[in-house]
Amino acid sequence: MTPLPQTAELRAVARRVVWFKEPDEALAEPLHFLAHAMTYGTPADLATLGSVVPRKDFLEALDHAPPGIFDARSWAYWHLVLAGRSPPPPLPARAGLCPRETG
């Protein structure tokens, strides 16, 4: 994945979509940052990112998404838009969290 430039515009996006980290810290983790932006970003945020982030990096963020970031709607949307996948694969799951078996 391409490192993200530390521009004022990207810092502003990072502050909005990864609100629990400092912008420079969020931008230092491009995969995590892009997953958040693809879930919580506004159209303006995504336009800003689209001007500096190659499509392949968005696809990489989708294919290696950390569990717990994407919601079902965003997950389905980006799989369709970026990869033509419909239906999408299952959402990433945290290790050790699986549905209980019923008897």
N, C-alpha and C positions, 0 to 999 in steps of 0.2 A: 504494500500500500504506500502511496505517495505521502510523504510528510506534509502536513498542512502549514501554510504560511501563517505567521502570527500578525495578521493585519487587524486594523481596528474593526473592520466589517465582520471578520470571522470571530473576533473576540465578542462582539455584540451578539452574534448568533449563539455563541457558546454560553454566554451569560443567561440567555433565555431558555435554551433547550437542555442544558446541563447545569441547572440552577444550584446544585449542591456542591459544585466544585468551582474553583477559580478558573476563569476562561483559559489562561495559559496551560493549566493542568489538564483541562478538558481537551484542548487542541493537541496536547502531547500524546493523546490516545485516539488516533484517527478512527479506528474501527468502532470504538465505543461512542465517540462523538457523532459519527455519521449515523449510527443506529438511533441515537436520540433525536438527531435532526430529522431523520426520515419518519419518526413517530410523532414528534412534537413541534416540528418546524412549520412555520407559516409559508405560504407561497413565496413571499419575499425572501425569507431565509433560504429556501431551496434554490431560488434564482441566484442569490449571492454565492451559495456553494457551487451551483452548476457552472459558474464562471471560472472556478479555480480547481474543482475536483473532477477528474475524469470519470466517465460512466463506469469504467471497469472497477473503480474504487467503491462506487455505490453498490455494485454487484457483489464485490468482495465483502463489504459490510453486511449485506443481506445473507450471503452464503455462510458467513462466520459470525452471525449475530450472537451477542451474549444473551443468555436467558433472562427473561424478566423485563426487557425493554419494549419490544414490539407488542402492540395490541393486535387482536385478530384482524381488524379492518386494515390497519397500515400494512401488516404482514401480507395480506391477500393483494392489496393494491400494488405494492412494490414488486411482488413476485410476478404479477401480470404485466406491469409496465416495463420492468427491467429485463425479465427473462421469459416472458410469455408463458409462465407456468400457471395453469388453472386446472384443477384446484392447486393451491400452494401446498408445500409439505407441512408437516406439523410444526407448530411454534417450538422454538428451542425451550427445553425444560431444564430446570435446575437438577443437579444430581441428587438422587435420594428422594425426590418428590415424585411419587407416582400414585395413581389412583388406587384406593384400597380395593382389594378383591372382595367380592361379595359371595357368600356361600350359597 
